[in-house]
Amino acid sequence: MVDVLQPYSAWISGIRRDQSSQRATAELLQWSERYQLVKICPLAFWSERDVWRYINKYDVPYNPLLDQGYPSLGCTPCTHPASQDTPRAGRWVGFTKTECGIHL
């Protein structure tokens, strides 16, 4: 990942504070010690409801898995269906991790 980011001085992430306790303190702009870049989180203060309002208002395409019981998407081996009550429960089933490597 570091090699991919090397030519840049910032990267954009879609994480939101309401997604998990680990993300609850996300700021709009953060310094990533790991990648030595500015991390920009434009959706940090949005709720899931805000995101869906925007998608519907502006007819933004989205992954059809979101309509098929996958409320939280990641890579293929780490993504499983989950309930809307605990959307991230479908991530990393069988692993002790709670966050993908890029956001650690």
C-alpha positions as CSV (number, residue, x, y, z in Angstrom):
1,M,0.0,0.0,0.0
2,V,2.8,2.4,0.8
3,D,4.2,2.1,-2.7
4,V,0.8,3.0,-4.2
5,L,0.5,6.1,-2.1
6,Q,4.2,7.2,-2.4
7,P,3.6,9.8,-5.2
8,Y,0.9,11.5,-3.3
9,S,0.7,14.0,-0.4
10,A,-2.8,13.0,0.6
11,W,-5.4,10.2,0.2
12,I,-9.2,10.2,0.5
13,S,-11.1,7.8,2.7
14,G,-14.8,7.2,2.9
15,I,-14.9,6.2,6.6
16,R,-17.5,7.7,8.9
17,R,-17.6,8.2,12.7
18,D,-20.9,6.2,13.0
19,Q,-19.4,3.0,11.5
20,S,-17.5,1.8,14.5
21,S,-16.0,2.7,17.9
22,Q,-12.6,2.7,16.3
23,R,-13.8,5.3,13.7
24,A,-15.7,7.4,16.2
25,T,-12.9,10.0,16.5
26,A,-12.2,10.3,12.8
27,E,-11.6,13.9,11.7
28,L,-12.0,15.6,8.3
29,L,-8.2,15.9,8.0
30,Q,-5.8,13.7,9.8
31,W,-2.1,13.0,9.6
32,S,-1.3,9.3,8.8
33,E,1.9,8.4,10.6
34,R,1.9,5.0,8.9
35,Y,1.8,6.5,5.4
36,Q,3.3,9.9,6.1
37,L,0.3,11.6,4.3
38,V,-2.7,13.7,5.0
39,K,-5.8,11.5,5.2
40,I,-8.9,13.3,4.1
41,C,-12.2,11.9,5.4
42,P,-15.0,14.0,3.8
43,L,-17.8,11.8,5.1
44,A,-16.5,11.6,8.7
45,F,-19.4,13.5,10.2
46,W,-22.1,12.0,7.9
47,S,-24.5,9.4,9.1
48,E,-25.5,6.4,7.0
49,R,-28.8,8.2,6.5
50,D,-27.0,11.2,5.1
51,V,-25.1,9.0,2.6
52,W,-28.3,7.3,1.4
53,R,-30.1,10.7,1.0
54,Y,-27.2,11.9,-1.2
55,I,-27.2,8.6,-3.2
56,N,-30.9,8.9,-3.8
57,K,-30.9,12.7,-4.5
58,Y,-28.1,12.6,-7.0
59,D,-28.7,9.1,-8.4
60,V,-25.2,7.9,-7.4
61,P,-24.5,4.4,-8.5
62,Y,-23.7,2.0,-5.6
63,N,-22.7,-1.6,-5.2
64,P,-25.8,-3.9,-5.6
65,L,-24.5,-6.1,-2.7
66,L,-25.8,-3.4,-0.4
67,D,-29.3,-4.4,-1.4
68,Q,-28.5,-8.1,-0.9
69,G,-27.7,-8.3,2.9
70,Y,-24.2,-6.9,2.7
71,P,-24.4,-3.6,4.6
72,S,-20.6,-3.3,5.0
73,L,-18.3,-4.1,2.1
74,G,-14.7,-4.9,1.9
75,C,-12.5,-7.4,0.1
76,T,-14.1,-10.7,-1.0
77,P,-12.7,-13.0,1.7
78,C,-13.5,-10.6,4.5
79,T,-17.1,-9.7,3.6
80,H,-20.2,-11.7,4.5
81,P,-23.9,-10.8,4.9
82,A,-24.9,-9.2,8.1
83,S,-28.0,-7.5,9.7
84,Q,-28.7,-3.8,9.5
85,D,-28.6,-3.8,13.3
86,T,-24.9,-4.8,13.3
87,P,-23.7,-4.0,9.8
88,R,-20.0,-4.6,10.4
89,A,-20.6,-8.0,11.9
90,G,-20.3,-9.4,8.4
91,R,-16.7,-8.2,8.2
92,W,-13.7,-10.4,9.1
93,V,-15.8,-13.4,10.2
94,G,-13.4,-15.8,12.0
95,F,-10.7,-13.1,12.5
96,T,-9.9,-11.1,15.6
97,K,-9.5,-7.9,13.5
98,T,-12.0,-5.1,13.4
99,E,-10.5,-2.8,10.8
100,C,-8.9,-3.4,7.4
101,G,-5.2,-2.9,7.1
102,I,-5.3,0.4,5.3
103,H,-7.0,2.2,8.2
104,L,-4.8,1.0,11.0
